[in-house]
Amino acid sequence: MFKEFKEFAMRGSVLDMAVGIIIGGAFGAIVSSLVTDVLMPPIGMLLGKIDFAKLSIHLSDTVTMNYGKFINTIIGFIIIAFCLFLIIRAMNRMTKKAEAPAAAPTTKDCPFCATAVPIKAIRCPHCTSELK
């Protein structure tokens, strides 16, 4: 059983996925820091010295709805989604398939009656002329 698990875990796709998840988590942390520490302070300053992380509605003495943190999370999501869009767009451009060559014609025109006849025909079925 351990051998089967080892074979499964060592397949390329599983390792690639694990690396992608780890890098994605690290990227998410970087974007979160970018939003909370770099982008939101100047935006808050421009809007009247607002700290978005502290925006909340007090529902009771102990319960608050922290909509400022939610705004930060939405901005982080938009940044990550835009980065993924750019990466996927670049990958799609690199992997575009060349256009398929035109298919070889299957018919030709009879020079005498201008009727379409199969390429391999030696006589026109309509005017019975001999084709070359």
N, C-alpha and C positions, 0 to 999 in steps of 0.2 A: 504494500500500500504506500509506503514511504517513497519507493522508487517511482511509482506512477505519479505521485504528487510532485516529485522532483522534476520529472519529465514535463509535466504540465507547467510548472513554475518557470522552467528554463526555456520554454518556447519563446521565440522572439516577440510575438505580439503581447504576451503577458508582461514581459520586461519593459517593452516600449510603453505600455499603458501605465505601469507603475512609475516610470520616470516622468511621464506626462502629468500624472496626478501630483507628484511631488513638486515639479516645476510649477504647475498650476497653483498649488497652495502658496508657494513662495511668491509667485507673481501677484496673487490676490492680496498678500500681506503688503507688498510694495505699493500696490494701487491704493489700498486702504490708508497707508501712511501718506501717500501723495494727496489724497482727498482731505484727510483730517488735518494734516500738518502743513501742507503747502497751498492747496487751492482754497479751502474754506476760510482761513483767516483773512486773506485779502478781500474775499467776497463779503465776509461779515463786516470788515472795516468799511467797505464802500456802502454797505446798507445800514450804517449807523452803529458800528461796533457791536454787532450781534455775534455771539458764540453759538454756532448751530448745534454743537454737541450738547449744549445746556438748554436748548429750547424744549419745553415740555408743558403739558397741561396737568395740573394737580386735580386729580379726581377725588382724592380724600387726603387725610393727613399722611398716609403712608403709600398711597398708590399714585403713580404719575404715568402719563403717556408721553414717552420721549420721542416726539416726532422729529426733532432735530437730528438725532442719530439715524433715524429712518431716511431723512434727506441725504445725509452723508452716504448711507448705504446705496441709495438709488444712484447717486452720482458715481460712486465706485463701480456699480454694475454697468452703467452706461460706458464708462471708460474701458472696462474689460470687454464688453460686447463690441465696442468699436475696434479695439485691438485685434480681437478674434476675426472680425470682419475683414480687416486689412490683411491678416495672415492667410485666411482662406482665399481671398481674392488674389493674392500673390501666388499661392499654390495653384489655383485654377489657371492662371495665365501661364505658368510654367509647364503645366501638364496638358495644355490644349493639344488635341490631336490634329495632325495635318489633315486637310480635306482629302477625302477619298478620291482617287483618280476616277475620271468618268468611265462608266462601263462601256465595254466594247459594243459597237452596234450589232444588232441581231438581224437587221434587214438592210436592203439596199434598194434603190429605185431602178426600175426597168428603164433603160435609155429610150425605148420605143413608145411605151404607153404610160410611163411615169407612175406605175403602180408599185407599191412596196412589196418586195419579195424576200424570202429568207436569203441570208448571205450565201449559203451552200447551194442554192438553186442554180441549175445550169440552163433551165428554160423558164420563161415567164409563164405562170399558170393562166394568165389572162389573154395575152396576145400570142402565146407560143413562140416568141422570138427566142433565139439562142443567146444566152448571156455569156459574157467573158469574164 
